[in-house]
Amino acid sequence: MTDFTVRTSEQLPELLQAFRKQAGLTQAETALRLGVTQQTLSALERNAEKVSAGRLMRLLSILGVELVLRKGAQPASVPPDRADSSRPNW
């Protein structure tokens, strides 16, 4: 299993397309499984930063890819009063 670190939404289009091709699926086949048109899937692959989380999760499942969230380094711009917090602020 290979890990891919994604830090920006601009990285997603290339990865999604590569995962689809690695799975041996065409855009048309993937779109059918996702329940959208091939044109919609093409737009999704080009503009992945605009896709809903739910649709992205369904697509990753179709491609056999799991999403793993891992706490990494300290965020670049953390307000001083929150720098020591180890919990998410939601």
C-alpha positions in Angstrom: 0.0 0.0 0.0 1.3 3.4 -1.0 0.5 6.6 0.9 0.0 9.9 -0.9 0.2 13.1 1.1 -2.3 15.7 -0.2 -1.9 19.2 1.2 -3.8 21.2 -1.4 -6.9 20.6 -3.5 -4.8 21.3 -6.6 -3.2 17.9 -6.1 -6.5 16.0 -6.3 -7.2 16.0 -10.1 -4.0 14.2 -11.0 -4.4 11.7 -8.2 -8.0 10.9 -9.0 -7.2 10.3 -12.6 -4.2 8.1 -11.8 -6.3 6.1 -9.3 -9.0 5.6 -11.9 -6.6 4.4 -14.5 -4.8 2.2 -12.0 -8.2 0.6 -11.3 -8.5 -0.1 -15.0 -11.6 2.0 -15.3 -12.6 4.5 -18.0 -14.3 7.7 -17.3 -17.5 6.3 -18.7 -17.4 3.2 -16.5 -16.5 5.2 -13.4 -19.3 7.7 -14.1 -21.8 4.9 -14.5 -20.9 3.5 -11.1 -21.0 7.0 -9.5 -24.3 7.7 -11.1 -23.3 10.7 -13.1 -22.5 11.4 -16.8 -19.0 11.0 -18.2 -18.9 14.8 -18.7 -19.7 15.3 -15.0 -16.9 12.9 -14.0 -14.5 14.6 -16.4 -15.4 18.0 -14.8 -15.0 16.4 -11.4 -11.5 15.1 -12.2 -10.5 18.6 -13.5 -12.0 20.6 -10.7 -11.8 18.2 -7.7 -11.6 21.0 -5.2 -15.2 21.9 -6.0 -16.7 18.4 -5.4 -18.8 17.6 -2.3 -17.2 15.5 0.4 -19.9 12.9 -0.1 -19.3 12.5 -3.8 -15.6 12.5 -3.3 -15.9 9.7 -0.7 -18.2 7.7 -3.1 -15.6 8.1 -5.9 -12.7 7.0 -3.7 -14.7 3.9 -2.7 -15.3 3.1 -6.4 -11.6 3.5 -7.1 -10.6 1.3 -4.1 -8.9 4.2 -2.3 -9.4 5.0 1.4 -9.0 8.4 2.9 -6.8 8.5 6.0 -6.6 11.6 8.1 -3.4 12.0 10.1 -2.4 14.8 12.3 0.9 16.2 10.9 3.0 19.2 11.7 1.7 22.3 13.4 -0.5 24.4 11.0 1.4 27.3 9.5 -0.7 30.1 10.8 -2.1 29.2 14.2 -3.4 32.0 16.4 -1.1 32.3 19.5 -4.0 31.5 21.9 -4.7 28.2 20.1 -1.1 27.1 19.4 -1.1 24.7 22.4 -4.4 23.1 21.7 -4.4 19.4 20.8 -8.1 19.2 20.0 -9.8 20.3 16.8 -11.7 23.6 17.2 -15.2 22.6 16.0 
